[in-house]
Amino acid sequence: MSTLALKQHYHGRNIYIFKESFMDNSKQWWTGYIQLKETDPIYSLVKKNRDNFDDFYELNEYVDAFLPITAAGKEEKINDTDLFIGFDTAESFLADTTLIDCKKELMNWANQLDKE
């Protein structure tokens, strides 16, 4: 189950954070996404592979991420036109991650992309 927890416009990009959970609520975690701009250095890389992006390590050359990048391309639960990069906190070592932590991480990503 996915519930929108935050939508914010930041530096010309939309940031989305969702609270995820199993149907029985036995586990909850966050997913976060930041919209890419066509002028971002990684935009063409993500666009080329938007339907099957498995080489997330390539994105680390452009974004120094504390929360590992686990999504790149289109995100159907947001829209089917924009491209995004994102993360999830489903790993047990990320269990204490808060909504504020997620927001700060995505803002940090935006700041790094804007400097490129």
C-alpha positions in Angstrom: 0.0 0.0 0.0 1.3 3.4 -0.9 0.2 6.7 0.6 1.5 10.2 -0.5 3.2 11.7 2.6 4.8 14.8 1.0 4.8 16.6 -2.3 6.9 19.7 -2.5 8.3 21.9 -5.3 12.0 22.6 -4.8 14.4 24.3 -7.2 12.1 23.8 -10.2 11.6 20.1 -9.4 8.9 18.1 -7.7 9.7 16.0 -4.7 7.5 13.1 -3.7 7.7 10.9 -0.6 5.4 8.0 0.0 4.7 5.9 3.1 4.7 2.3 2.0 3.4 -0.7 3.9 2.3 -4.3 3.5 -1.4 -4.8 3.4 -1.4 -6.0 7.0 0.8 -3.1 8.1 3.4 -5.5 9.4 6.1 -3.4 7.8 6.3 0.2 6.9 9.0 2.2 5.0 9.5 5.3 2.8 10.0 5.8 -0.9 11.2 9.1 -2.2 11.5 10.5 -5.7 12.9 13.7 -7.3 11.9 14.9 -10.7 14.7 15.2 -13.2 15.1 18.3 -15.5 16.0 17.8 -19.1 19.2 19.9 -18.4 20.4 17.4 -15.7 23.5 15.6 -16.8 21.9 12.2 -15.9 18.6 12.9 -17.8 19.7 11.3 -21.1 21.1 8.3 -19.3 17.9 7.7 -17.4 15.7 8.5 -20.4 17.6 6.0 -22.5 17.0 3.2 -19.9 13.7 4.5 -18.4 11.9 1.2 -18.8 14.7 -1.1 -17.5 17.3 0.7 -15.4 19.4 -1.6 -13.3 22.8 0.1 -13.3 22.2 2.4 -10.4 25.9 2.6 -9.6 26.2 4.8 -12.8 24.1 7.5 -11.1 26.4 7.7 -8.1 28.9 9.5 -10.4 26.3 12.4 -10.5 24.6 12.2 -7.1 26.4 11.4 -3.8 23.5 9.6 -2.1 23.3 8.7 1.6 20.1 6.8 0.9 21.0 4.5 -2.0 19.4 5.2 -5.4 17.0 2.3 -6.1 14.8 3.8 -8.8 15.3 5.7 -12.0 13.0 6.4 -14.9 9.2 6.8 -14.9 7.2 6.4 -11.8 3.7 5.3 -12.5 2.3 6.2 -9.1 3.3 9.8 -9.8 2.8 10.3 -13.6 3.8 8.7 -16.9 5.6 11.7 -18.4 8.4 12.9 -16.1 11.6 11.1 -15.2 12.7 10.5 -11.6 15.4 9.1 -9.5 14.5 7.7 -6.1 15.2 5.5 -3.1 13.4 3.3 -0.6 14.1 2.6 3.0 12.9 -1.0 3.1 16.3 -2.3 4.2 16.4 -3.0 7.9 19.5 -0.8 8.5 17.3 2.2 7.3 14.4 1.4 9.6 15.0 4.6 11.7 14.8 6.9 8.7 12.2 9.7 9.1 10.1 11.7 6.7 12.4 14.7 7.4 15.5 12.6 6.6 13.9 11.6 3.3 13.1 15.2 2.5 16.6 16.4 3.3 18.1 13.7 1.1 16.0 14.6 -1.9 16.8 18.3 -1.4 20.5 17.4 -1.3 20.2 15.5 -4.5 18.5 18.5 -6.1 21.3 20.8 -4.9 23.9 18.4 -6.4 22.1 18.1 -9.7 21.8 21.9 -10.0 25.6 22.3 -9.5 26.4 19.9 -12.4 
